[in-house]
């Protein structure tokens, strides 16, 4: 009896800069929620001093690799790269991990009405997003978020190199060790959008604020200080002290 042994196809991965003549997809963002969600995530990091000068945040920006000499470019809705190794001005049109800096440690996709590739494990060219993030980029944290329903999935690369769905902690948050922050759901209003948002919390459990929230917090603190001063002045006058 002869047994057929299945052969595992070899896969050559290289990290090359995107050629100048490479034609990138020029499709519009297919969900009106994507830009404000991405901007909110980045803004709170920057205001809290959690965005180092040599870190890179990308939104709908190409991250590329070459698989068996074929260029693959994926543009996640949001990605965090802890350190780049080239001048920021040198990163044009796309980012190549290992060639220009670290691989991303967090990648996010915001689900839209045109549901499709976020869960795709397709390995043939062009490969699916799930396969590309898991097996090629090997991103430790892959987040899939449905803004309308607030459904949040956080997948963590396990010891076998496969994504495993994580469970939230007692506060319904997920610790991102590579960033030293937790991420979770928050519901409220920003920029005329009332709904679910993704927010960051620090190790002490404090929410990283947006700019408008910082302004409101400072205004409230000033009003409270003025009220305390007015009460003190009234008590002094009642005591006959000028």
C-alpha positions as CSV (number, residue, x, y, z in Angstrom):
1,X,0.0,0.0,0.0
2,X,1.4,3.4,-0.9
3,X,0.7,6.4,1.3
4,X,0.6,9.9,-0.1
5,X,2.4,12.4,2.1
6,X,1.1,15.9,1.8
7,X,3.8,18.4,1.2
8,X,3.8,21.7,3.1
9,X,4.3,24.5,0.6
10,X,7.4,26.6,1.3
11,X,6.8,30.3,1.9
12,X,9.5,32.9,1.4
13,X,8.9,36.2,3.3
14,X,11.0,39.2,2.5
15,X,10.7,42.8,3.6
16,X,11.2,45.1,0.7
17,X,10.2,48.8,0.2
18,X,7.2,49.4,-2.0
19,X,8.4,50.2,-5.5
20,X,7.6,53.7,-6.7
21,X,5.5,52.4,-9.6
22,X,3.4,50.0,-7.5
23,X,-0.3,50.9,-7.9
24,X,-2.1,51.1,-4.5
25,X,-5.8,50.6,-4.2
26,X,-7.5,54.0,-4.1
27,X,-10.8,53.1,-2.6
28,X,-12.7,55.5,-0.3
29,X,-13.2,54.6,3.3
30,X,-16.4,52.5,3.3
31,X,-17.6,53.5,6.8
32,X,-18.2,57.0,8.1
33,X,-17.3,55.8,11.6
34,X,-13.7,54.7,10.7
35,X,-12.0,58.1,10.6
36,X,-13.4,59.5,13.9
37,X,-12.8,56.1,15.7
38,X,-9.1,56.1,14.6
39,X,-8.6,59.8,15.4
40,X,-10.0,59.4,18.9
41,X,-7.7,56.4,19.6
42,X,-4.6,58.4,18.5
43,X,-5.5,61.7,20.2
44,X,-5.8,60.3,23.7
45,X,-2.5,58.5,23.3
46,X,-0.8,61.7,22.3
47,X,-2.3,63.9,25.0
48,X,-1.4,61.4,27.7
49,X,2.2,61.3,26.5
50,X,1.8,57.6,25.4
51,X,2.9,58.3,21.8
52,X,6.7,58.5,21.7
53,X,8.5,60.5,18.9
54,X,9.8,57.3,17.3
55,X,6.4,55.5,17.4
56,X,4.1,55.4,14.4
57,X,0.3,55.2,14.2
58,X,-1.2,54.4,10.9
59,X,-4.8,54.7,9.7
60,X,-5.8,53.1,6.4
61,X,-2.2,53.1,5.5
62,X,-0.4,50.3,3.6
63,X,1.7,47.8,5.6
64,X,3.6,45.6,3.2
65,X,5.6,42.4,2.8
66,X,6.7,40.2,0.0
67,X,5.5,36.6,0.0
68,X,7.2,34.4,-2.6
69,X,8.4,37.5,-4.4
70,X,4.8,38.9,-4.6
71,X,4.1,42.2,-2.9
72,X,1.2,42.2,-0.4
73,X,-0.2,45.4,1.0
74,X,-2.9,45.6,3.7
75,X,-4.2,48.9,5.1
76,X,-5.7,48.2,8.6
77,X,-8.0,50.8,10.0
78,X,-5.6,51.5,12.8
79,X,-2.2,50.2,13.7
80,X,0.4,51.0,16.4
81,X,4.1,50.5,15.6
82,X,6.3,51.1,18.7
83,X,9.5,52.2,17.0
84,X,10.6,53.2,13.5
85,X,14.2,53.2,12.5
86,X,14.2,55.6,9.7
87,X,13.3,59.3,9.5
88,X,9.5,59.8,9.5
89,X,9.7,61.6,6.2
90,X,11.2,58.5,4.6
91,X,7.9,56.5,5.2
92,X,5.9,57.3,2.1
93,X,2.9,55.5,0.7
94,X,3.5,52.5,2.8
95,X,5.4,51.0,5.8
96,X,7.6,47.9,5.6
97,X,8.3,46.2,9.0
98,X,11.8,45.0,9.7
99,X,13.1,47.3,6.9
100,X,11.9,50.6,8.3
101,X,11.2,49.6,12.0
102,X,9.3,47.3,14.3
103,X,6.3,45.3,13.2
104,X,2.9,46.5,14.5
105,X,2.0,45.3,18.0
106,X,-1.7,46.2,17.6
107,X,-3.8,46.2,14.5
108,X,-7.5,47.1,14.4
109,X,-10.2,46.6,11.8
110,X,-13.6,48.3,12.2
111,X,-16.4,46.3,10.6
112,X,-18.5,48.0,7.9
113,X,-21.5,47.1,5.9
114,X,-19.2,45.6,3.2
115,X,-18.3,42.7,5.5
116,X,-15.5,40.6,4.0
117,X,-11.8,40.1,4.6
118,X,-11.3,40.7,8.4
119,X,-11.6,37.0,9.1
120,X,-10.1,35.7,5.9
121,X,-7.4,33.0,6.2
122,X,-6.9,32.8,2.5
123,X,-3.2,31.9,1.8
124,X,-3.0,32.2,-1.9
125,X,-2.2,35.6,-3.4
126,X,-3.6,38.0,-2.4
127,X,-3.9,36.6,1.1
128,X,-6.6,37.4,3.5
129,X,-6.2,39.9,6.3
130,X,-6.4,37.3,9.2
131,X,-3.7,35.2,7.5
132,X,-1.5,38.2,6.7
133,X,-1.6,39.7,10.3
134,X,-1.3,36.3,12.0
135,X,1.2,34.4,9.9
136,X,3.2,37.0,8.0
137,X,3.3,40.2,10.2
138,X,2.8,38.1,13.4
139,X,1.0,41.0,15.1
140,X,0.5,40.2,18.8
141,X,-2.9,41.8,19.1
142,X,-5.6,41.8,16.4
143,X,-8.8,43.7,17.3
144,X,-12.0,43.5,15.4
145,X,-14.7,46.1,16.3
146,X,-18.2,46.6,15.1
147,X,-19.0,50.2,15.9
148,X,-22.8,50.1,15.6
149,X,-23.4,47.1,17.9
150,X,-20.3,47.6,20.2
151,X,-19.2,44.0,19.6
152,X,-15.5,43.9,20.4
153,X,-13.2,40.9,19.7
154,X,-9.6,40.9,20.9
155,X,-7.4,38.2,19.5
156,X,-4.0,37.4,21.0
157,X,-1.2,35.5,19.2
158,X,-0.6,32.4,21.4
159,X,2.5,30.3,21.8
160,X,1.7,28.3,18.7
161,X,1.5,31.4,16.5
162,X,-2.3,31.3,16.2
163,X,-4.8,33.9,17.2
164,X,-6.8,33.1,20.3
165,X,-10.0,35.0,21.3
166,X,-9.4,36.7,24.7
167,X,-11.9,37.3,27.5
168,X,-12.1,40.7,29.1
169,X,-11.1,41.4,32.7
170,X,-13.5,42.2,35.5
171,X,-13.8,45.8,34.2
172,X,-14.5,44.5,30.6
173,X,-11.1,45.7,29.4
174,X,-8.2,44.0,27.7
175,X,-4.6,44.6,28.8
176,X,-2.2,45.4,25.9
177,X,1.2,44.5,27.5
178,X,3.1,45.9,24.6
179,X,1.6,49.4,25.1
180,X,1.2,49.3,28.9
181,X,-2.5,50.2,28.5
182,X,-5.9,48.5,28.5
183,X,-8.5,48.9,25.8
184,X,-12.2,48.6,26.2
185,X,-15.7,49.9,25.2
186,X,-17.0,53.3,26.1
187,X,-20.4,54.8,25.1
188,X,-20.9,58.5,24.7
189,X,-20.7,61.4,22.3
190,X,-17.8,62.9,20.4
191,X,-17.9,65.1,17.3
192,X,-21.7,64.6,16.9
193,X,-21.4,60.8,17.0
194,X,-23.3,59.2,19.9
195,X,-22.4,55.6,20.2
196,X,-19.7,53.1,21.0
197,X,-16.0,54.0,21.0
198,X,-12.8,52.3,21.8
199,X,-10.9,53.9,24.7
200,X,-7.6,53.5,26.5
201,X,-7.0,53.2,30.3
202,X,-3.7,53.3,32.0
203,X,-2.3,50.8,34.5
204,X,-4.0,52.6,37.4
205,X,-7.3,52.4,35.7
206,X,-7.6,56.0,34.7
207,X,-9.2,56.8,31.4
208,X,-7.0,58.6,28.8
209,X,-8.9,61.7,28.0
210,X,-9.7,63.4,24.7
211,X,-8.9,67.1,24.3
212,X,-12.4,68.2,24.8
213,X,-12.6,66.2,28.0
214,X,-9.4,67.7,29.3
215,X,-10.8,71.2,28.6
216,X,-14.0,70.4,30.4
217,X,-12.1,68.9,33.3
218,X,-9.9,72.0,33.6
219,X,-13.0,74.3,33.4
220,X,-14.8,72.3,36.1
221,X,-11.7,72.4,38.3
222,X,-11.4,76.2,37.9
223,X,-15.1,76.7,38.7
224,X,-14.8,74.5,41.8
225,X,-11.7,76.5,42.9
226,X,-13.6,79.8,42.4
227,X,-16.6,78.5,44.4
228,X,-14.3,77.5,47.3
229,X,-12.7,80.9,47.2
230,X,-16.0,82.7,47.3
231,X,-17.1,80.6,50.3
232,X,-13.8,81.4,52.1
233,X,-14.2,85.1,51.4
234,X,-17.8,85.0,52.7
235,X,-16.7,83.3,55.9
236,X,-13.9,85.8,56.4
237,X,-16.3,88.7,56.0
238,X,-18.7,87.2,58.5
239,X,-15.8,86.8,60.9
240,X,-15.0,90.5,60.5
241,X,-11.7,89.8,58.7
242,X,-10.9,92.0,55.7
